[in-house]
Amino acid sequence: MTVAAVIVAGGSGLRAGGGRPKQYQLIGGRPVIWWTCRAFLEHPSVSHVQPVIGEGHEAMFAEAVTGLDLPLPVIGGSTRQESCRIGIEAVGRHRPSKVLVHDAARPFVSAALIDDVISWLDRFPAAVPGMPVAETLKFAPGGLVSRTVDRASIWTAQTPQGFTYDGILAAYRKAEAEHTQGLTDDASVAEHAGIAISMIMGEPENRKLTTADDIVLADRDMTGRQLQARPDMRVGQGIDVHPFEEGDAVILCGIAIPHARKLKGHSDADVAMHALTDAILGAIGEGDIGTHFPPSDPQWKGAQSRIFLMKAVDLLEARHGIIANADITVLAEAPKVSPHVAAMRAHLAPLLHVDPSRIAIKATTMEKLGAIGRKEGIMAHATVTVRLP
Protein backbone atom coordinates (compact mmCIF):
# COMPACT_ATOMS: atom_id res chain seq x y z
CA MET A 1 0.00 0.00 0.00
CA THR A 2 1.65 3.25 -1.14
CA VAL A 3 0.48 6.79 -0.52
CA ALA A 4 1.28 9.71 -2.81
CA ALA A 5 0.77 13.36 -1.95
CA VAL A 6 0.04 16.07 -4.51
CA ILE A 7 0.92 19.59 -3.33
CA VAL A 8 -1.07 22.14 -5.31
CA ALA A 9 0.83 25.43 -5.67
CA GLY A 10 -0.26 26.78 -9.03
CA GLY A 11 -2.15 29.88 -7.91
CA SER A 12 -0.99 33.47 -8.18
CA GLY A 13 -1.90 34.22 -4.55
CA LEU A 14 -2.06 37.97 -5.20
CA ARG A 15 -4.47 38.77 -2.36
CA ALA A 16 -1.66 38.17 0.12
CA GLY A 17 0.40 41.04 -1.36
CA GLY A 18 4.15 40.93 -0.83
CA GLY A 19 5.10 41.05 -4.50
CA ARG A 20 5.06 37.27 -5.04
CA PRO A 21 2.56 34.40 -4.70
CA LYS A 22 1.71 33.59 -1.09
CA GLN A 23 3.18 30.08 -1.31
CA TYR A 24 6.61 31.63 -1.87
CA GLN A 25 6.47 34.22 0.90
CA LEU A 26 8.51 33.71 4.06
CA ILE A 27 7.12 32.51 7.37
CA GLY A 28 9.49 31.42 10.09
CA GLY A 29 12.38 32.19 7.75
CA ARG A 30 11.29 29.74 5.03
CA PRO A 31 8.83 29.95 2.14
CA VAL A 32 5.33 28.71 2.92
CA ILE A 33 5.65 25.90 0.38
CA TRP A 34 8.87 24.66 2.04
CA TRP A 35 7.03 23.98 5.29
CA THR A 36 4.13 22.33 3.48
CA CYS A 37 6.29 20.00 1.39
CA ARG A 38 8.45 19.08 4.38
CA ALA A 39 5.40 17.98 6.37
CA PHE A 40 4.62 15.33 3.75
CA LEU A 41 8.22 14.39 2.98
CA GLU A 42 8.83 13.62 6.65
CA HIS A 43 5.64 11.62 7.12
CA PRO A 44 6.53 7.91 7.29
CA SER A 45 3.37 6.78 5.46
CA VAL A 46 3.82 9.07 2.44
CA SER A 47 5.95 7.49 -0.28
CA HIS A 48 5.90 10.18 -2.96
CA VAL A 49 5.38 13.96 -2.93
CA GLN A 50 4.54 15.70 -6.20
CA PRO A 51 4.41 19.51 -6.38
CA VAL A 52 2.22 21.21 -8.98
CA ILE A 53 3.26 24.79 -9.71
CA GLY A 54 2.17 27.67 -11.91
CA GLU A 55 3.67 28.40 -15.29
CA GLY A 56 6.67 30.70 -14.90
CA HIS A 57 7.19 29.78 -11.25
CA GLU A 58 10.01 27.31 -11.90
CA ALA A 59 12.83 29.53 -10.60
CA MET A 60 10.86 30.64 -7.53
CA PHE A 61 10.00 27.04 -6.73
CA ALA A 62 13.57 25.79 -7.12
CA GLU A 63 14.84 28.48 -4.76
CA ALA A 64 11.98 27.97 -2.29
CA VAL A 65 12.48 24.23 -1.75
CA THR A 66 16.27 24.24 -1.49
CA GLY A 67 17.37 21.35 0.70
CA LEU A 68 14.24 19.25 0.20
CA ASP A 69 14.39 15.97 -1.72
CA LEU A 70 11.57 16.61 -4.16
CA PRO A 71 10.97 15.49 -7.75
CA LEU A 72 10.72 18.06 -10.50
CA PRO A 73 7.41 19.89 -10.30
CA VAL A 74 4.74 19.57 -12.94
CA ILE A 75 3.13 22.67 -14.42
CA GLY A 76 -0.53 23.07 -13.53
CA GLY A 77 -3.42 24.35 -15.59
CA SER A 78 -5.48 27.53 -15.61
CA THR A 79 -7.79 26.32 -12.79
CA ARG A 80 -7.27 24.43 -9.56
CA GLN A 81 -9.36 21.60 -10.98
CA GLU A 82 -7.02 21.23 -13.95
CA SER A 83 -3.89 21.53 -11.79
CA CYS A 84 -5.09 18.78 -9.46
CA ARG A 85 -5.87 16.47 -12.37
CA ILE A 86 -2.38 17.03 -13.78
CA GLY A 87 -0.80 16.29 -10.39
CA ILE A 88 -2.86 13.15 -9.86
CA GLU A 89 -1.99 11.92 -13.35
CA ALA A 90 1.71 12.60 -12.63
CA VAL A 91 1.91 10.34 -9.57
CA GLY A 92 0.42 7.45 -11.52
CA ARG A 93 3.92 6.26 -12.43
CA HIS A 94 4.39 5.29 -8.77
CA ARG A 95 1.21 3.16 -8.79
CA PRO A 96 -0.10 4.49 -5.45
CA SER A 97 -3.11 2.91 -3.79
CA LYS A 98 -4.04 6.17 -2.06
CA VAL A 99 -3.48 9.82 -2.91
CA LEU A 100 -3.67 12.95 -0.79
CA VAL A 101 -4.21 16.38 -2.36
CA HIS A 102 -3.11 19.34 -0.26
CA ASP A 103 -3.00 23.12 -0.66
CA ALA A 104 0.53 24.52 -0.58
CA ALA A 105 -0.87 27.48 1.39
CA ARG A 106 -1.70 25.25 4.40
CA PRO A 107 1.76 24.94 6.01
CA PHE A 108 0.53 23.98 9.49
CA VAL A 109 -0.83 20.56 8.54
CA SER A 110 0.07 18.07 11.27
CA ALA A 111 1.36 14.52 11.03
CA ALA A 112 -1.66 13.41 13.08
CA LEU A 113 -4.12 14.85 10.55
CA ILE A 114 -2.27 13.21 7.67
CA ASP A 115 -2.46 9.93 9.61
CA ASP A 116 -6.22 10.32 10.11
CA VAL A 117 -6.94 10.95 6.44
CA ILE A 118 -4.84 7.96 5.36
CA SER A 119 -6.41 5.61 7.90
CA TRP A 120 -9.99 6.62 6.99
CA LEU A 121 -9.28 5.54 3.43
CA ASP A 122 -9.27 1.95 4.69
CA ARG A 123 -13.01 2.37 5.28
CA PHE A 124 -14.15 4.93 2.69
CA PRO A 125 -13.07 5.72 -0.90
CA ALA A 126 -12.69 9.39 0.06
CA ALA A 127 -11.98 11.28 3.29
CA VAL A 128 -12.08 15.05 3.73
CA PRO A 129 -11.05 16.85 6.93
CA GLY A 130 -13.02 19.88 7.98
CA MET A 131 -14.53 21.80 10.84
CA PRO A 132 -18.22 21.88 11.83
CA VAL A 133 -19.55 25.42 11.45
CA ALA A 134 -20.03 27.02 14.87
CA GLU A 135 -21.34 30.44 13.81
CA THR A 136 -24.94 31.23 12.93
CA LEU A 137 -25.33 31.30 9.16
CA LYS A 138 -27.42 33.84 7.27
CA PHE A 139 -28.48 33.64 3.62
CA ALA A 140 -28.23 37.26 2.48
CA PRO A 141 -28.34 37.80 -1.29
CA GLY A 142 -27.45 41.39 -2.11
CA GLY A 143 -26.54 41.99 1.53
CA LEU A 144 -30.09 41.62 2.85
CA VAL A 145 -30.90 38.69 5.15
CA SER A 146 -33.41 36.35 3.58
CA ARG A 147 -33.24 33.49 6.09
CA THR A 148 -31.15 31.71 8.69
CA VAL A 149 -29.42 28.59 7.42
CA ASP A 150 -29.50 25.45 9.52
CA ARG A 151 -25.85 24.87 10.44
CA ALA A 152 -26.37 21.44 12.01
CA SER A 153 -24.80 19.53 9.11
CA ILE A 154 -22.58 22.26 7.63
CA TRP A 155 -18.81 21.81 7.57
CA THR A 156 -15.93 23.81 6.16
CA ALA A 157 -13.56 21.70 4.08
CA GLN A 158 -9.79 21.51 4.57
CA THR A 159 -6.98 19.58 2.94
CA PRO A 160 -5.33 17.09 2.64
CA GLN A 161 -8.26 15.43 0.95
CA GLY A 162 -7.68 11.71 0.55
CA PHE A 163 -8.90 9.24 -2.05
CA THR A 164 -8.28 5.80 -3.41
CA TYR A 165 -6.06 6.55 -6.36
CA ASP A 166 -8.00 4.71 -9.04
CA GLY A 167 -11.27 6.26 -7.87
CA ILE A 168 -10.23 9.90 -7.94
CA LEU A 169 -8.28 9.46 -11.19
CA ALA A 170 -11.40 8.08 -12.86
CA ALA A 171 -13.46 10.93 -11.38
CA TYR A 172 -11.14 13.57 -12.79
CA ARG A 173 -11.06 11.93 -16.20
CA LYS A 174 -14.87 11.76 -16.18
CA ALA A 175 -15.14 15.48 -15.40
CA GLU A 176 -12.64 16.27 -18.15
CA ALA A 177 -14.43 14.12 -20.71
CA GLU A 178 -17.75 15.79 -19.86
CA HIS A 179 -16.17 19.28 -19.91
CA THR A 180 -17.41 19.83 -16.35
CA GLN A 181 -15.80 22.97 -14.94
CA GLY A 182 -15.99 25.00 -11.72
CA LEU A 183 -15.38 22.16 -9.28
CA THR A 184 -13.51 23.99 -6.53
CA ASP A 185 -11.94 21.08 -4.66
CA ASP A 186 -11.18 17.42 -5.14
CA ALA A 187 -14.16 16.37 -3.06
CA SER A 188 -16.40 18.21 -5.55
CA VAL A 189 -14.92 16.11 -8.33
CA ALA A 190 -15.53 12.96 -6.29
CA GLU A 191 -19.12 14.06 -5.58
CA HIS A 192 -19.69 14.62 -9.29
CA ALA A 193 -18.58 11.03 -9.92
CA GLY A 194 -20.82 9.64 -7.16
CA ILE A 195 -18.01 8.66 -4.79
CA ALA A 196 -18.96 8.32 -1.12
CA ILE A 197 -17.03 10.88 0.95
CA SER A 198 -16.48 10.77 4.69
CA MET A 199 -16.05 14.05 6.57
CA ILE A 200 -13.56 13.77 9.42
CA MET A 201 -12.53 16.26 12.06
CA GLY A 202 -9.86 18.65 10.88
CA GLU A 203 -7.73 21.02 12.93
CA PRO A 204 -8.20 24.78 13.54
CA GLU A 205 -4.43 25.25 13.04
CA ASN A 206 -4.66 23.78 9.53
CA ARG A 207 -5.77 27.11 8.13
CA LYS A 208 -5.26 28.31 4.58
CA LEU A 209 -3.18 31.45 4.17
CA THR A 210 -4.93 33.94 1.93
CA THR A 211 -4.37 37.56 2.97
CA ALA A 212 -1.38 39.67 3.98
CA ASP A 213 -2.58 39.48 7.59
CA ASP A 214 -2.59 35.68 7.33
CA ILE A 215 1.08 35.76 6.29
CA VAL A 216 2.01 38.04 9.20
CA LEU A 217 0.22 35.85 11.75
CA ALA A 218 1.66 32.66 10.22
CA ASP A 219 5.17 34.08 10.40
CA ARG A 220 4.68 34.91 14.08
CA ASP A 221 3.24 31.46 14.77
CA MET A 222 5.90 29.50 12.89
CA THR A 223 8.74 31.53 14.39
CA GLY A 224 7.33 31.04 17.88
CA ARG A 225 7.10 27.27 17.37
CA GLN A 226 10.72 27.11 16.26
CA LEU A 227 12.03 29.17 19.17
CA GLN A 228 10.00 27.22 21.72
CA ALA A 229 11.51 23.96 20.47
CA ARG A 230 15.06 25.33 20.79
CA PRO A 231 15.73 26.53 24.34
CA ASP A 232 19.56 26.42 24.06
CA MET A 233 20.58 29.99 23.21
CA ARG A 234 24.14 30.78 22.09
CA VAL A 235 25.92 33.90 20.88
CA GLY A 236 28.82 34.05 18.42
CA GLN A 237 30.93 36.91 17.14
CA GLY A 238 33.09 37.43 14.08
CA ILE A 239 35.59 40.08 13.00
CA ASP A 240 37.20 40.47 9.61
CA VAL A 241 39.25 43.09 7.77
CA HIS A 242 40.39 43.43 4.16
CA PRO A 243 42.62 46.04 2.48
CA PHE A 244 41.72 47.88 -0.69
CA GLU A 245 43.20 47.28 -4.13
CA GLU A 246 42.46 48.57 -7.61
CA GLY A 247 38.90 47.89 -8.70
CA ASP A 248 35.50 49.40 -9.31
CA ALA A 249 33.19 48.01 -6.59
CA VAL A 250 33.15 46.77 -3.00
CA ILE A 251 31.07 43.68 -2.21
CA LEU A 252 29.31 43.78 1.18
CA CYS A 253 26.73 41.18 2.23
CA GLY A 254 26.57 40.05 -1.38
CA ILE A 255 25.78 43.50 -2.79
CA ALA A 256 28.21 45.22 -5.16
CA ILE A 257 28.62 48.86 -4.15
CA PRO A 258 30.25 51.08 -6.80
CA HIS A 259 33.56 52.48 -5.58
CA ALA A 260 36.93 53.54 -6.96
CA ARG A 261 38.57 50.50 -5.36
CA LYS A 262 37.68 46.94 -4.33
CA LEU A 263 38.62 44.77 -1.37
CA LYS A 264 41.56 42.42 -1.71
CA GLY A 265 41.17 38.80 -0.74
CA HIS A 266 41.47 35.20 -1.88
CA SER A 267 37.69 35.02 -2.42
CA ASP A 268 35.46 37.96 -3.32
CA ALA A 269 36.63 39.60 -0.04
CA ASP A 270 33.11 40.24 1.27
CA VAL A 271 34.33 41.39 4.67
CA ALA A 272 30.84 41.68 6.19
CA MET A 273 29.76 38.22 5.09
CA HIS A 274 33.04 36.77 6.33
CA ALA A 275 32.49 38.28 9.78
CA LEU A 276 28.93 36.93 9.80
CA THR A 277 30.10 33.47 8.77
CA ASP A 278 32.68 33.39 11.55
CA ALA A 279 30.05 34.51 14.06
CA ILE A 280 27.79 31.55 13.16
CA LEU A 281 30.68 29.10 13.22
CA GLY A 282 31.78 30.49 16.58
CA ALA A 283 28.32 30.12 18.09
CA ILE A 284 28.35 26.37 17.41
CA GLY A 285 32.06 25.77 18.07
CA GLU A 286 32.96 24.95 14.46
CA GLY A 287 36.19 26.94 14.05
CA ASP A 288 36.33 29.72 11.45
CA ILE A 289 36.25 30.25 7.70
CA GLY A 290 39.91 29.29 7.38
CA THR A 291 39.15 25.92 8.98
CA HIS A 292 36.61 25.01 6.30
CA PHE A 293 37.88 27.08 3.36
CA PRO A 294 41.67 27.51 3.65
CA PRO A 295 43.00 30.44 1.58
CA SER A 296 45.80 28.13 0.42
CA ASP A 297 43.25 26.07 -1.51
CA PRO A 298 43.05 27.40 -5.10
CA GLN A 299 39.42 26.24 -5.54
CA TRP A 300 38.26 29.15 -3.37
CA LYS A 301 40.08 31.82 -5.37
CA GLY A 302 37.52 34.45 -6.35
CA ALA A 303 34.68 32.38 -4.81
CA GLN A 304 31.46 34.06 -3.74
CA SER A 305 31.37 34.43 0.02
CA ARG A 306 27.78 33.17 0.12
CA ILE A 307 29.31 29.69 -0.29
CA PHE A 308 31.05 30.13 3.06
CA LEU A 309 27.95 31.54 4.73
CA MET A 310 25.72 28.75 3.44
CA LYS A 311 28.19 26.17 4.79
CA ALA A 312 27.99 27.75 8.25
CA VAL A 313 24.18 27.75 8.09
CA ASP A 314 24.19 24.11 6.95
CA LEU A 315 26.36 23.14 9.92
CA LEU A 316 23.97 24.95 12.25
CA GLU A 317 20.90 23.32 10.71
CA ALA A 318 22.53 19.88 10.80
CA ARG A 319 22.23 20.30 14.56
CA HIS A 320 18.59 21.41 14.15
CA GLY A 321 19.53 24.97 15.07
CA ILE A 322 18.20 28.25 13.76
CA ILE A 323 19.39 31.85 13.71
CA ALA A 324 17.45 34.14 16.01
CA ASN A 325 19.09 37.38 14.87
CA ALA A 326 22.22 38.80 13.26
CA ASP A 327 23.85 42.19 13.92
CA ILE A 328 26.57 43.48 11.58
CA THR A 329 28.63 46.66 11.88
CA VAL A 330 30.77 47.84 8.97
CA LEU A 331 33.66 50.20 9.74
CA ALA A 332 34.65 52.23 6.68
CA GLU A 333 35.39 55.78 5.62
CA ALA A 334 34.09 54.95 2.13
CA PRO A 335 32.04 53.90 0.27
CA LYS A 336 28.79 55.00 1.89
CA VAL A 337 26.98 51.88 3.08
CA SER A 338 23.62 53.12 4.39
CA PRO A 339 21.91 53.48 0.96
CA HIS A 340 22.49 49.77 0.38
CA VAL A 341 21.41 48.36 3.75
CA ALA A 342 17.91 47.36 2.61
CA ALA A 343 19.32 45.40 -0.36
CA MET A 344 21.93 43.77 1.88
CA ARG A 345 19.32 42.63 4.40
CA ALA A 346 17.07 41.32 1.62
CA HIS A 347 20.01 39.35 0.18
CA LEU A 348 21.01 37.83 3.52
CA ALA A 349 17.52 36.89 4.77
CA PRO A 350 16.92 33.83 2.54
CA LEU A 351 20.49 32.63 3.12
CA LEU A 352 20.03 32.78 6.89
CA HIS A 353 16.41 31.55 6.71
CA VAL A 354 15.15 34.49 8.74
CA ASP A 355 12.91 37.47 8.14
CA PRO A 356 14.85 40.62 7.18
CA SER A 357 13.61 42.22 10.40
CA ARG A 358 15.94 39.86 12.28
CA ILE A 359 19.02 41.28 10.53
CA ALA A 360 20.63 44.58 11.55
CA ILE A 361 23.32 46.22 9.40
CA LYS A 362 25.00 49.41 10.54
CA ALA A 363 27.96 51.41 9.31
CA THR A 364 30.29 53.84 11.02
CA THR A 365 33.60 55.56 10.32
CA MET A 366 36.82 55.43 12.34
CA GLU A 367 36.96 59.24 12.49
CA LYS A 368 40.08 59.03 10.28
CA LEU A 369 41.97 57.04 12.94
CA GLY A 370 44.16 54.04 12.04
CA ALA A 371 44.35 52.10 8.80
CA ILE A 372 40.58 52.09 8.31
CA GLY A 373 40.49 55.83 8.97
CA ARG A 374 43.18 56.32 6.33
CA LYS A 375 40.92 54.53 3.82
CA GLU A 376 43.28 51.57 3.51
CA GLY A 377 40.52 48.99 3.92
CA ILE A 378 37.25 48.00 5.60
CA MET A 379 36.56 46.12 8.83
CA ALA A 380 33.35 44.35 9.88
CA HIS A 381 32.07 43.02 13.18
CA ALA A 382 29.16 40.56 13.43
CA THR A 383 27.23 39.05 16.30
CA VAL A 384 24.63 36.31 15.94
CA THR A 385 22.27 34.60 18.34
CA VAL A 386 21.45 31.00 17.52
CA ARG A 387 18.92 28.63 19.07
CA LEU A 388 19.49 24.88 19.43
CA PRO A 389 17.29 22.08 20.80
N, C-alpha and C positions, 0 to 999 in steps of 0.2 A: 504494500500500500504506500504510494508516494503522494506527496502533497506539493503542489506548485502554488506560488503566490505571484499575482500580477499587480504591480504597483502603477497606478494610473496617474501620470504627471504631465498630461498633454495640454492642460489649460493655460491661458495667459495670466490668470490671477491678478488682473489689474486693479481690482477693488482694494487690494491690500496696499497699494501705493509702493513706495520704495524704489521705483525705477526698474524693477525686474519681477518676474512671476513669483508669487508667494512661496512656491515650493523651493525656490533658490535663495530666499532671504535667510539671514542668520538668526538662529535662536540658540542660546547657550554656546555661542561660538562656532556653531556648525550650521550648514544649510538645513532647512526643514526636511528636505528629501533624504539627507544623510541619516538623520535619526530614524525616519520611517523605514528605509531600506535595512538599516542595521537591526531593527526589531525583528524582522523576518529572517534575515541571514543568521541571527544568533539563536533562532528558535529551533530546538532539536527535531521537531516533527516536520519542518519545512525543508524540502529537498532542493527546490529550485526557486529563484526569485527573478522575475522578468520585469524590468522597468519599461514603461511606455511613455515616450516623451513627445513634445510638440516639435513640429518642423522648425528647424533653425535653432533649436535648443541644444544641439550636440555639444558645443564647446562649454556651455554653462553646466550641462549635466556632468561632463567628464571632470571638470574642476570640482563640482559639488560633492562627488562621491569618491574623491581621492582616498585611497586606503581601504576601500571596501571591495571584496571579491565578487564583482557583479559581471554578468554577461553584457555584451553590447546591447544597448537599448533598441527597441523597435520604434518606428515613427508612427504616431497615432493618426487618427482621422480628424475630420472637421467637427465631430461631436463626441461627447463622452461615450455614447453607445458604440460608435464606430471604433474608437480607441480601445474600448474593452474587448470588442470582438477580435481586433488585431492581436491584442496581448494574449487572449485565450487561445487563438490559433497558434501563436508563436510557441507556447509551452507544450504543444502537442507532441513535439519531437521527444519529449521526456516521458511520454506515456503516463501521465499522472492519473491516479484514481480520483483525486479530489483537487479542487482549485479554489483558492481564496482570491478575491478581488478587493483591493484596498486603495483608498484615496491617499496620494502622497502628502496631502495637506492635513493628515491626522497623525502627527508624530508621537502622540502619547499613548498609542495602542500598547496594551500590556501583553505579556506572555500568557497570562491567565485567560484573557479574552480570546486570544488566538487558539489556545487549548480548547476552550468551550466550543468555538465554532467548528473546529475539526472533529471533536467528539460527537457533536450533534448530527454530523453527517453520517454517522453509523446507523442513525434511526430515521433520518429524513433526507430526501434528495437535495434539499436546500435549507440553509440556516442563516438568518439575518439578525444581528444584534441590534438592539434599539432601546429606547427609554419610553416607558408609559408616560403619556402627557399628564402633567399635574395641574396645569393652569386651565381655567375656564376658557372655552373656545367660543368665539362669536363668528357667525357668518355675516360679513358686512360688505356686500358689493357696493362699490362706489363710496365706501367709507361710512355707510349708514347701516346700522345693525338690523339685520332681517330676522335672525333667530339665534338661539344658543345651540351649539352642537354638542351632542352627547359624547363626552370624552372617554367613556368607560372602556372602549375597545380601540382607542387611538394610540398609536405609537409613532415616535420619530425613528427613522432608520439610520443606522451607522454602518460602517465597514470595519473589519473585513466581512464581506458577504461570501458565504461558502456554498459550494455546489459539488455534486458529482460531476466529474469532468465531461463525460460523454453527454450528460443531460443538458448542461448549460451550453456546450458547444452546439448541440443540435438546436437549442432554443435560439441562439444567436443566428445560426444559419437560416432558420425558419423566418425570423424577422427580416433578415436581409433579402431572402427570396421574395417575401411578400411586400417589400419596400415599406415596412412599418418603421416609422421614425418617431422621435420625441419620447422614447423610453428613457427615463432619467437615471435609473440605476439598474444594476444587474437583476435585482429581484423583479423589477418591472418586466424585464425580458422573460424571466422564468414564469411569471404570472401569465404573460401573453401566450406562452407555450403550454399552459395548464399544469405546471409543476407545483407540487405541494411544498409550501414554504413554512418553516417553523420560525416564529419570532422568539428570540432568547434575550435575556437581560444583558444590556450593554453596560457601559461605564460612563459616568459623567465626565471623567477626565479625557475620554476618547473623543474630544471635540474636534470639529473641522475648523481650520484657520481660514478666515475669509477677509477680514478687514485689517486695517493698519493697527487698530487697537488690539485685535487678536494676536498679531505678531508681537507687539510690545508685552502683553501679558504672558504669552508663551515663552518669550525670552527670559522674563523674570522667573517663571516657573521652572524652566529647564536649567537655568543657571543655579537656582536655589537647590534643586535636586542634586546637581553635581557637587556643590560645595558641602552640602549636608553629608554626602557619602565619603568625603575626603577631609577628615578632621586634622590630619597632620599638616601643619602649616610651616613652610620653610622660606627663607629669604636668601637670595644670592645676589652678588654684585659683580660687575665687570668693568674694567677700565682698558681703553686702548688709545693709541696715538699713532698718527701717520704723518710723515713730512710731505710737503708739496713737491711736485716736479712739473715739467712742461706738459700742458694739456689744455682742454677746453671745457671741462665740467668736473664737478665733484659729486660723487655718488654717496648719498646718505639715506639709510633705511630703504635702499632700493630705488631711490628717486635721483635722477641726474639733474643737478643744479648747475646751470651755465656759470662758468667762472674762467678767469684767465689761466688758471692752473688746475691740475688734478692731484689727487693723493697718490703717493707712491706705495706700492705693496706688491706682494707675490700674487695675490688675487686681485679683485677689483678695488681693494683697499677701502671698503665701506666701513669706516671706523665706528659708526654708530651701531651697525648691525653686528660687528665683531664684539663690541662691548656687551650688547644684549645677549649674544650667543654665549659668551663666557659667564654671564650672570645666571643663565638657565643651567648651564653645566655645573656651575658652582653650587647652586641650590640643591642639586641631587648628587653631589660628590663625584662628578664624572670628569674631573680634570679641566682642561681648557681647549681652545681651538687647536693649538699646536699638538696636543695629544692625539687628536683625531684626524687632523689635516696638517701634517708637518710641512713647513715652507720649503723643506729640502726636496719634497716630492714634486716632480715636474707636472704631474697631472692636475695640480691645483693652480698652475700659473694662469692668471687672468680669469679664474673661475668666479662666477657670481656668488656673492656672500650668502645669498638665500639658501644655497646648498648647505652651508655650515649651520645656519639657523634651523633649517628643517631637520637636520640630523639631531640637534639638541632637543627639539620638540619631540622627535620620534623616540629618543631615549627617555624623555619624561613620560610620554604616553605609554611606552612599554611597561612602565611601572604603574599604569592607570592613573597618572597624575594629570593635572591641568594647571594652566596659568591663571592666577587670580588677577594680577595686574602687572604692568611694566612701566617703569619710569626712566626716561632717557634724558640726559643733559649733554648738549653739544657745546664745547668751548671753542670758539673761533672768532677771529676778528673779521673774517670774510670767507665765503660769501654770506649774504643775509639768509638765515634759515627760516625765519618765521613765516614767510609767504608760502612755504612748501610743507608746513607741518600737517595740514589736513590731508594732503596727498600721501605723505609718509605714513600717517596713522592708517589710512585706508589700505595702503600696500601691506603693512605689517599684520593687520587684523586677521585676514584669512590664513596667514602663515602660522600665527600663534593660536588660532582657533578661539579668538575672543572678539567681543564687540569693540569697535574703535574707542568707545568711551572708557575702556579699561587700559588704554595706552596713553601715557603722557609724554610729550616731547617738548623740551624747552631748549633754548639757546642763550648763551651769555658770552661776553668777551672776557679777556684777561686784563682789561684796562692797560693794554700795551706792555704788560709785564711778562718776562720770560720768552721762551721760543714761540709759544702760541701767540703771545702779544706782539711779537715781531713778524707775525704772519708767515712763520716757517712751516706751519702744519696745523692740524686739527686734533683735538682730544675729545673723547666721549666717555661718559660715565653712565652705567645702567644698573638699575636695581629691579629685581623681579620677585614677586611673591608667588610661590607655587603651592598647590594643595595635593596631598597624597592620601590614599586610603589608610 
